[in-house]
């Protein structure tokens, strides 16, 4: 063979290698999207709108305190929001759009003490008497119950169809893309008469679609890689439905996303308590006792609910959600209070300690810190309750009311 033939062969092999590499990369991206979609928890028809539970990710701290979102190191028992553990699409007729917080979802009182848990970017939150942190000037604070996408927490891509599209077709395509990388997506569709549907209805024709991408969560702010992923999704949907795309440049939303993330980081906190059993106990027996004392099965684990059906705090078994435990016995129970995702309560920590005390007597367990040392409760409970309630107030002041849909979007 002459040098020209050898060169052509080498070029051909390089091209084939690049094609194979590209196909492999596309495969990996598709697999990631599928995994994120199918790992979502099913909605509870009675408790829809409350959070789900993700794998625990951090160690206990040695001293009870309220910690936020900027600490170094991993976090334990981070909570994921419902509808934010990858949006779901709702089928069938929706409730009155004005009466529900928009989301296009493809769609008690007693308890242990252990140290608080931090999220992936937590830093100590200020003491109870610290002044409330105001939203950064570049952050547009709006009411959380506005119809359509939430401009405070979401960046929006608009698609306008050349001809009306049936909702069923939109749902089928949108279900493929519950998130842009690790940023949740919600979808809103517009009817021919200009009505915005937060829940897309399969038998309705729509003339436009809005793709609302979360600008912050506990993994960090929206970045250009997330926005690029969102634009790729928008482009695919535009090709599928013959639509025009209108979207802001990333630079125009970057500052807002960073400001929102800083604000959320300053107000993020999770608090934990532990019950140390005398020795390994059958997990089925322990779980049954816990249920009899007021905890209920919720998503992957057990949780304590208030009278409105909102989750106040969760329980872990040797650091795992109940459904994730593979052993037949358990030695330690942990209770987790995820402050921004729990209903505001002046005695949130005290109620969790009360529940722990009740269980401690029944299970012959000790309420301990991460060094297995007993915790003093009286002054501690009052102090932590004050810190937590201060965070609740600050969340409310900046438009991120604890337990709200908006809070669950950014504290997921």
C-alpha positions as CSV (number, residue, x, y, z in Angstrom):
1,X,0.0,0.0,0.0
2,X,1.2,3.5,-0.7
3,X,1.2,6.3,1.8
4,X,-2.2,7.8,0.5
5,X,-4.0,4.5,1.2
6,X,-2.5,4.2,4.6
7,X,-3.5,7.8,5.4
8,X,-7.1,7.1,4.2
9,X,-7.3,4.0,6.3
10,X,-6.0,5.8,9.4
11,X,-8.5,8.6,8.9
12,X,-11.3,6.1,8.4
13,X,-10.4,4.3,11.7
14,X,-10.3,7.7,13.5
15,X,-13.8,8.6,12.2
16,X,-15.2,5.2,13.2
17,X,-13.6,5.6,16.7
18,X,-15.2,9.1,17.1
19,X,-18.6,7.8,16.0
20,X,-18.4,4.9,18.5
21,X,-17.3,7.3,21.3
22,X,-20.1,9.7,20.5
23,X,-22.7,6.9,20.6
24,X,-21.3,5.7,23.9
25,X,-21.5,9.2,25.3
26,X,-25.1,9.6,24.1
27,X,-25.9,6.2,25.7
28,X,-24.5,7.3,29.0
29,X,-26.5,10.5,29.0
30,X,-29.7,8.7,28.1
31,X,-29.1,6.2,30.9
32,X,-28.6,9.0,33.4
33,X,-31.9,10.6,32.5
34,X,-33.7,7.3,32.7
35,X,-32.2,6.5,36.1
36,X,-33.2,9.9,37.4
37,X,-36.7,9.4,36.2
38,X,-37.3,5.8,37.3
39,X,-35.7,6.4,40.8
40,X,-38.4,8.9,41.6
41,X,-40.7,8.0,44.5
42,X,-44.3,7.4,43.7
43,X,-46.6,10.2,44.9
44,X,-48.7,9.5,47.9
45,X,-52.3,10.4,47.0
46,X,-53.1,11.6,50.5
47,X,-49.8,13.4,51.2
48,X,-49.0,14.7,47.7
49,X,-46.8,17.8,47.8
50,X,-44.7,16.7,50.7
51,X,-41.1,15.7,50.3
52,X,-39.5,12.3,49.5
53,X,-36.5,10.9,51.1
54,X,-33.0,10.3,49.6
55,X,-30.1,8.3,50.7
56,X,-28.4,9.6,53.8
57,X,-25.1,11.3,53.0
58,X,-23.4,12.8,56.1
59,X,-22.0,12.1,59.6
60,X,-23.5,13.4,62.8
61,X,-21.9,16.4,64.4
62,X,-20.8,16.1,68.0
63,X,-22.7,19.0,69.5
64,X,-26.3,19.9,68.9
65,X,-26.6,23.0,66.8
66,X,-28.4,24.3,63.8
67,X,-26.3,24.0,60.7
68,X,-26.9,25.3,57.2
69,X,-26.0,24.5,53.6
70,X,-22.3,25.5,53.3
71,X,-20.3,23.2,55.4
72,X,-17.5,21.2,54.0
73,X,-18.0,17.4,53.6
74,X,-20.9,15.2,52.8
75,X,-24.3,15.4,54.4
76,X,-26.5,12.9,56.2
77,X,-30.0,12.2,55.3
78,X,-30.5,15.0,52.8
79,X,-34.1,15.3,52.0
80,X,-35.5,15.5,48.4
81,X,-38.5,17.3,47.5
82,X,-41.5,15.7,46.0
83,X,-42.0,16.8,42.5
84,X,-38.4,17.9,42.9
85,X,-37.1,14.5,43.0
86,X,-37.6,14.9,39.3
87,X,-41.0,16.3,38.4
88,X,-43.8,14.0,37.6
89,X,-46.5,14.5,35.0
90,X,-50.0,14.5,36.2
91,X,-52.6,12.9,33.9
92,X,-56.3,13.7,33.8
93,X,-58.2,16.8,34.8
94,X,-56.4,19.3,37.0
95,X,-57.7,21.2,40.0
96,X,-58.6,24.8,39.4
97,X,-55.3,26.3,38.3
98,X,-55.7,29.4,40.4
99,X,-56.3,27.4,43.5
100,X,-53.2,25.3,43.4
101,X,-49.6,26.3,43.3
102,X,-48.5,25.8,39.7
103,X,-46.4,22.7,39.1
104,X,-46.5,20.7,36.1
105,X,-46.0,17.6,37.6
106,X,-45.7,14.9,35.0
107,X,-47.3,15.5,37.6
108,X,-48.4,14.9,67.2
109,X,-46.2,15.5,69.3
110,X,-43.5,13.9,71.2
111,X,-39.6,12.3,70.4
112,X,-34.4,11.2,70.3
113,X,-31.5,13.3,70.4
114,X,-28.5,13.2,68.3
115,X,-26.5,15.8,66.6
116,X,-27.6,17.9,63.7
117,X,-27.0,17.0,60.1
118,X,-25.5,19.2,57.4
119,X,-26.2,19.4,53.8
120,X,-23.5,19.5,51.1
121,X,-22.7,23.1,51.4
122,X,-23.6,24.0,55.0
123,X,-22.1,26.7,57.2
124,X,-23.2,27.5,60.7
125,X,-26.3,29.6,60.7
126,X,-26.4,32.7,62.9
127,X,-27.8,32.6,66.4
128,X,-31.5,33.1,67.1
129,X,-31.2,36.8,67.8
130,X,-29.4,37.5,64.5
131,X,-31.1,39.9,62.1
132,X,-33.0,38.4,59.2
133,X,-31.1,38.2,56.0
134,X,-32.8,40.0,53.2
135,X,-32.9,38.8,49.6
136,X,-30.0,40.1,47.5
137,X,-31.0,43.2,45.4
138,X,-30.7,41.3,42.2
139,X,-33.2,38.7,43.4
140,X,-36.8,39.2,42.2
141,X,-39.0,38.1,45.1
142,X,-42.6,37.3,44.0
143,X,-45.5,35.6,45.6
144,X,-45.1,31.8,45.5
145,X,-48.7,31.2,44.4
146,X,-48.5,33.0,41.1
147,X,-49.8,30.9,38.2
148,X,-47.1,29.7,35.8
149,X,-43.4,29.4,36.3
150,X,-41.9,31.0,39.4
151,X,-39.5,33.8,38.3
152,X,-37.8,33.8,41.7
153,X,-36.7,30.2,41.5
154,X,-36.9,29.2,37.9
155,X,-35.5,30.2,34.5
156,X,-37.8,29.7,31.6
157,X,-37.6,28.6,28.0
158,X,-40.6,29.3,25.8
159,X,-41.8,27.1,22.9
160,X,-44.5,28.3,20.6
161,X,-46.0,25.6,18.3
162,X,-46.7,26.2,14.6
163,X,-50.0,24.3,15.1
164,X,-51.9,23.2,18.2
165,X,-50.5,20.0,19.9
166,X,-52.5,17.5,21.9
167,X,-51.6,17.4,25.6
168,X,-51.0,13.6,25.5
169,X,-48.2,14.1,23.0
170,X,-46.6,16.8,25.1
171,X,-46.8,14.6,28.2
172,X,-45.1,11.7,26.5
173,X,-42.2,13.8,25.4
174,X,-41.9,15.8,28.6
175,X,-41.7,12.7,30.7
176,X,-38.4,11.9,29.0
177,X,-36.8,15.0,30.5
178,X,-37.7,15.5,34.2
179,X,-34.5,17.5,34.8
180,X,-31.6,19.3,33.1
181,X,-28.7,17.4,34.6
182,X,-29.4,17.8,38.3
183,X,-31.8,20.8,38.1
184,X,-35.5,19.9,38.2
185,X,-37.8,20.9,35.3
186,X,-41.5,21.8,35.5
187,X,-43.6,22.2,32.4
188,X,-46.5,24.6,31.8
189,X,-48.7,24.6,28.7
190,X,-50.9,27.4,27.2
191,X,-54.3,26.7,25.6
192,X,-55.6,28.5,22.5
193,X,-57.6,30.9,24.7
194,X,-54.4,31.9,26.7
195,X,-55.0,29.8,29.8
196,X,-51.9,28.4,31.5
197,X,-52.2,24.8,32.7
198,X,-49.8,23.8,35.5
199,X,-51.0,20.2,35.0
200,X,-51.0,19.3,31.3
201,X,-54.2,17.5,30.3
202,X,-54.0,14.7,27.8
203,X,-57.2,15.7,25.9
204,X,-56.5,19.4,25.5
205,X,-54.8,21.1,22.6
206,X,-52.0,23.6,23.4
207,X,-50.3,26.3,21.4
208,X,-47.3,26.9,23.6
209,X,-45.1,25.2,26.3
210,X,-42.9,26.7,29.0
211,X,-39.9,24.8,30.4
212,X,-39.1,26.1,33.9
213,X,-35.7,25.1,35.1
214,X,-34.8,25.3,38.8
215,X,-32.1,27.9,39.4
216,X,-30.8,26.5,42.7
217,X,-31.0,23.3,44.8
218,X,-28.7,21.7,47.5
219,X,-26.3,20.7,44.7
220,X,-25.6,24.4,43.9
221,X,-26.8,27.1,41.5
222,X,-27.8,26.8,37.9
223,X,-24.7,26.8,35.8
224,X,-24.0,27.0,32.1
225,X,-23.8,23.2,31.8
226,X,-27.3,22.9,33.3
227,X,-28.6,25.6,31.0
228,X,-27.0,23.9,28.0
229,X,-28.8,20.7,28.9
230,X,-32.1,22.6,29.2
231,X,-31.5,24.1,25.8
232,X,-30.8,20.7,24.3
233,X,-34.1,19.5,25.7
234,X,-35.9,22.6,24.4
235,X,-34.4,22.0,20.9
236,X,-35.5,18.4,20.9
237,X,-39.0,19.3,21.9
238,X,-39.0,22.1,19.3
239,X,-38.1,19.7,16.5
240,X,-40.6,17.2,17.7
241,X,-43.5,19.7,17.7
242,X,-42.3,22.2,15.0
243,X,-42.0,25.0,17.5
244,X,-40.1,28.3,17.8
245,X,-37.8,28.7,20.8
246,X,-37.4,31.9,22.9
247,X,-34.9,31.7,25.8
248,X,-32.6,34.1,27.7
249,X,-28.9,33.9,27.5
250,X,-27.3,32.2,30.5
251,X,-25.3,35.4,31.3
252,X,-28.6,37.2,31.9
253,X,-29.8,34.7,34.5
254,X,-26.5,33.7,36.1
255,X,-26.4,36.5,38.6
256,X,-29.9,35.8,39.8
257,X,-29.1,32.1,40.2
258,X,-26.0,32.8,42.3
259,X,-28.0,35.3,44.4
260,X,-30.8,32.8,45.0
261,X,-28.2,30.1,45.9
262,X,-26.4,32.3,48.4
263,X,-29.7,33.2,50.0
264,X,-30.8,29.6,50.3
265,X,-27.4,28.6,51.7
266,X,-27.7,31.2,54.5
267,X,-31.1,29.7,55.5
268,X,-30.6,26.0,55.1
269,X,-30.4,23.7,58.1
270,X,-31.1,20.1,59.1
271,X,-31.1,18.9,62.7
272,X,-30.8,15.3,63.9
273,X,-31.2,13.2,67.1
274,X,-30.1,9.6,67.8
275,X,-31.4,6.7,69.8
276,X,-28.8,4.2,70.7
277,X,-30.4,0.8,71.5
278,X,-28.9,-1.6,74.1
279,X,-27.9,-4.0,71.3
280,X,-29.0,-5.2,67.9
281,X,-32.8,-5.4,67.8
282,X,-35.0,-7.0,65.1
283,X,-35.8,-4.2,62.7
284,X,-39.4,-5.4,62.1
285,X,-40.1,-5.3,65.8
286,X,-38.5,-1.8,66.2
287,X,-40.4,-0.5,63.2
288,X,-43.7,-1.8,64.5
289,X,-43.1,-0.1,67.9
290,X,-42.2,3.1,66.1
291,X,-45.4,3.0,64.1
292,X,-47.5,2.3,67.2
293,X,-46.1,5.5,68.7
294,X,-47.4,7.7,65.9
295,X,-44.9,7.4,63.0
296,X,-46.4,6.5,59.6
297,X,-45.0,4.9,56.5
298,X,-44.0,7.6,54.2
299,X,-42.2,7.1,50.9
300,X,-39.1,5.0,51.7
301,X,-39.1,5.4,55.5
302,X,-41.2,6.4,58.5
303,X,-42.1,10.0,59.3
304,X,-43.9,12.1,61.9
305,X,-46.8,14.1,60.5
306,X,-48.7,17.1,61.9
307,X,-52.5,17.3,61.8
308,X,-52.4,18.7,58.3
309,X,-50.5,15.7,57.0
310,X,-47.2,17.6,56.6
311,X,-43.9,15.9,57.4
312,X,-42.3,17.3,60.6
313,X,-39.3,14.9,60.8
314,X,-38.1,11.6,59.4
315,X,-36.6,8.4,60.9
316,X,-33.5,6.6,59.8
317,X,-32.4,3.1,60.8
318,X,-28.6,2.8,61.2
319,X,-28.3,5.7,58.8
320,X,-30.7,4.3,56.1
321,X,-34.3,4.8,55.1
322,X,-36.4,1.9,56.2
323,X,-36.8,0.5,52.7
324,X,-33.0,0.5,52.2
325,X,-32.1,-1.6,55.2
326,X,-30.9,-5.0,54.2
327,X,-29.9,-6.4,57.7
328,X,-32.4,-8.1,60.0
329,X,-31.5,-6.0,63.0
330,X,-30.8,-2.3,63.9
331,X,-28.7,-0.7,66.7
332,X,-29.3,3.0,66.1
333,X,-32.3,5.2,65.1
334,X,-31.9,8.7,63.9
335,X,-34.6,11.5,63.6
336,X,-34.1,14.2,61.1
337,X,-35.7,17.6,61.0
338,X,-35.2,19.3,57.6
339,X,-36.0,22.9,58.6
340,X,-36.9,24.6,55.2
341,X,-39.0,21.6,54.2
342,X,-40.9,21.2,57.5
343,X,-43.9,23.2,58.7
344,X,-43.0,26.2,60.8
345,X,-43.3,25.4,64.5
346,X,-42.0,27.2,67.6
347,X,-41.3,23.8,69.3
348,X,-40.1,21.8,66.3
349,X,-37.0,20.5,68.0
350,X,-38.8,20.0,71.3
351,X,-41.4,17.8,69.7
352,X,-38.7,15.7,68.1
353,X,-37.0,15.3,71.4
354,X,-40.3,14.4,73.0
355,X,-40.9,11.6,70.5
356,X,-37.3,10.4,71.1
357,X,-37.9,10.3,74.8
358,X,-41.1,8.3,74.4
359,X,-39.4,5.8,72.1
360,X,-36.3,5.6,74.4
361,X,-38.5,4.3,77.2
362,X,-40.2,1.6,75.1
363,X,-37.0,0.5,73.3
364,X,-34.7,0.7,76.3
365,X,-32.6,3.1,74.3
366,X,-30.4,6.1,75.2
367,X,-30.6,9.6,73.5
368,X,-27.0,10.3,72.5
369,X,-24.7,12.4,70.4
370,X,-22.4,11.0,67.7
371,X,-19.9,10.1,70.4
372,X,-22.6,8.1,72.1
373,X,-22.6,10.5,75.0
374,X,-26.0,11.4,76.7
375,X,-27.3,14.8,75.8
376,X,-28.5,17.4,78.3
377,X,-32.0,18.4,77.2
378,X,-33.5,21.4,79.0
379,X,-31.5,24.4,78.0
380,X,-30.5,22.7,74.7
381,X,-34.0,22.2,73.6
382,X,-35.0,25.8,74.2
383,X,-31.9,27.1,72.5
384,X,-32.3,25.0,69.4
385,X,-36.0,25.7,69.2
386,X,-35.2,29.4,69.2
387,X,-32.6,29.0,66.4
388,X,-34.9,26.9,64.3
389,X,-37.9,29.3,64.7
390,X,-35.6,32.2,63.8
391,X,-34.8,30.4,60.5
392,X,-38.5,29.8,59.9
393,X,-39.2,33.6,60.3
394,X,-36.3,34.5,58.0
395,X,-37.5,32.0,55.3
396,X,-40.9,33.6,55.4
397,X,-39.5,37.1,55.1
398,X,-37.6,36.4,51.9
399,X,-40.5,34.5,50.2
400,X,-39.3,31.0,50.9
401,X,-41.9,29.9,53.5
402,X,-40.9,26.7,55.2
403,X,-42.8,23.7,53.8
404,X,-44.0,25.5,50.7
405,X,-43.7,24.3,47.2
406,X,-41.2,27.0,46.4
407,X,-39.1,26.0,49.4
408,X,-39.1,22.4,48.3
409,X,-37.9,23.4,44.9
410,X,-34.7,25.1,46.2
411,X,-34.1,22.9,49.3
412,X,-34.1,19.6,47.4
